[in-house]
Amino acid sequence: MKQLLLDIDDITEAKINICAKTAGLSIQQWLQHIIDEKTVTTWPNSIQALAGTWQDASLVEALRAAEGQDILREDF
């Protein structure tokens, strides 16, 4: 496993410590979770499950068919 050396200021360190503690994780686990979350390259399963669940949208011509004819605009 690789190691990473990261220089951070005291405020950032305090934020990391608080977030990791709140999540019930070690700092290393919390940082790994954030890195995994921010570098994901696939859609979540909940989004993938939506594929094919909606009907295709109507074409604009079909939506506007009942609206009648537009009037011509005045020239400037």
Stockholm file with secondary structure:
# STOCKHOLM 1.0

chainA/1-76         MKQLLLDIDDITEAKINICAKTAGLSIQQWLQHIIDEKTVTTWPNSIQALAGTWQDASLVEALRAAEGQDILREDF
#=GR chainA/1-76 SS CCCCCCCCCHHHHHHHHHHHHHHTCCHHHHHHHHHHHHTCCSCCHHHHTTTTCSCCCCCHHHHHGGGCCCCCCCCC
#=GC SS_cons        CCCCCCCCCHHHHHHHHHHHHHHTCCHHHHHHHHHHHHTCCSCCHHHHTTTTCSCCCCCHHHHHGGGCCCCCCCCC
//
